[in-house]
Amino acid sequence: MPTAGTSPTTPLLRITVPRRIEASPEEVFDAWAEPDLFRRWFEPHRAILRKAAVDDLWYWEADHAGRLWAHYCRYLRVERPRLLEFAWMSEATRGLESRVTVEVTPSRGATDLVLTHNGLPDDEMGRGHEEGWTHFTGILAEKIKGLR
């Protein structure tokens, strides 16, 4: 059965953004899962954040291209320090409840993060998520040392 906002013929997109981060897996995971840390690097315009727990809801607004974009999220899997998965819905997903998975793996004294966003509409706004996630994971890589 299609998700809200889809039809049986809606083409869907999967994007993957890898990033090496000079920090431990626990530090990287906590930067996503702890509201105070998340707020410091993600810098949402406005947000209602909760510590990551399955089925908890959270919300944030991005200031992009001269306007605010609301994002509605729900934690699906929380497996510290290796995996965080959440449902993601916004105007840019055209009402689809897409899925973001953040996988964290130790690697030679640092951490390899792989972010996968699955179930996006295969259109300009859906494809734009790759640039957005590349931007945000880059900010995390730059700011991780200051979060400690």
C-alpha positions in Angstrom: 0.0 0.0 0.0 1.4 3.4 -0.9 2.5 5.9 1.8 0.5 9.1 2.1 1.1 11.4 -0.8 2.2 8.6 -3.2 0.6 6.7 -6.0 1.6 3.2 -7.1 3.7 4.8 -9.9 5.5 7.5 -7.8 9.3 6.8 -8.5 11.3 6.9 -5.3 14.9 7.8 -4.7 17.6 6.6 -2.3 20.6 8.7 -1.5 23.7 7.8 0.4 26.2 10.3 2.0 29.4 8.9 3.5 31.5 11.1 5.9 34.6 10.4 7.9 34.5 12.1 11.3 37.5 12.6 13.6 35.7 11.5 16.8 34.6 8.2 18.5 31.4 6.4 17.4 29.9 7.3 20.8 30.6 11.0 20.2 29.2 11.0 16.7 26.1 9.0 17.8 25.4 11.3 20.7 25.7 14.4 18.4 22.6 13.1 16.6 20.8 11.6 19.6 21.2 14.2 22.4 19.1 17.3 21.9 21.5 19.8 23.3 24.4 18.5 21.2 22.2 18.1 18.1 21.0 21.7 18.4 24.6 23.0 18.6 25.8 21.6 15.2 22.6 21.3 13.3 21.5 24.8 14.2 17.8 24.5 13.4 15.8 27.8 13.2 13.3 26.4 15.6 13.0 22.9 17.0 11.3 20.5 19.4 13.9 17.9 20.1 13.9 14.8 22.4 16.6 12.4 23.3 16.5 9.6 20.7 14.1 6.9 21.8 11.9 4.6 19.6 8.6 6.2 18.6 9.5 9.6 20.1 8.6 12.5 17.8 10.7 15.5 17.0 10.4 18.6 14.8 12.7 21.2 13.3 12.6 24.1 10.9 15.3 24.9 8.4 15.8 28.4 7.1 16.6 27.7 3.4 16.2 29.7 0.2 14.5 32.6 2.0 11.9 30.7 3.8 11.3 28.2 6.7 10.9 24.5 5.9 9.2 22.3 8.6 10.4 18.8 9.1 8.5 16.1 11.1 10.4 13.1 12.4 9.9 9.9 14.5 12.6 7.7 15.8 12.4 4.1 14.5 15.6 2.5 15.7 18.1 3.6 18.3 21.1 1.3 18.8 23.8 3.3 20.5 26.5 3.8 19.2 26.1 2.2 15.8 22.7 3.0 14.3 20.0 5.7 14.4 17.0 5.5 12.1 14.1 7.9 11.9 11.1 8.7 9.7 11.3 12.0 7.9 8.5 14.1 6.3 8.5 17.6 4.9 7.1 19.6 2.1 10.3 18.6 0.1 9.3 14.9 0.5 5.8 15.8 -1.0 4.1 14.3 2.1 6.0 11.0 1.8 7.2 9.5 5.1 10.8 8.8 4.0 13.4 7.0 6.2 16.9 8.3 7.3 19.4 5.8 8.6 22.7 7.0 10.2 25.2 4.2 10.5 28.3 4.8 12.6 31.4 2.5 12.4 34.8 2.9 14.1 37.6 3.3 11.7 41.3 3.7 12.5 40.8 6.1 15.4 37.9 8.0 13.9 34.4 7.1 12.7 32.9 6.4 9.3 29.3 7.7 9.1 27.0 6.6 6.3 23.7 8.5 6.0 21.1 6.9 3.8 17.8 8.6 3.0 15.4 6.2 1.4 11.9 6.8 0.0 12.3 10.3 -1.4 10.4 11.5 -4.4 12.6 11.3 -7.5 12.3 14.9 -8.4 14.3 18.1 -7.9 13.3 18.5 -4.2 13.9 14.9 -3.4 17.3 14.9 -5.1 18.2 18.1 -3.2 18.4 16.1 0.0 21.8 14.8 -1.1 23.3 18.3 -1.1 21.5 19.0 2.2 22.9 15.9 4.0 26.3 16.5 2.5 26.2 20.0 3.9 25.0 19.0 7.4 27.4 16.0 7.8 30.2 18.4 6.8 29.1 20.8 9.6 29.1 17.9 12.1 32.6 16.9 11.0 33.8 20.5 11.6 32.0 21.1 14.9 32.3 17.7 16.6 35.4 18.7 18.6 33.6 21.7 20.0 30.7 19.6 21.2 32.7 17.8 23.9 
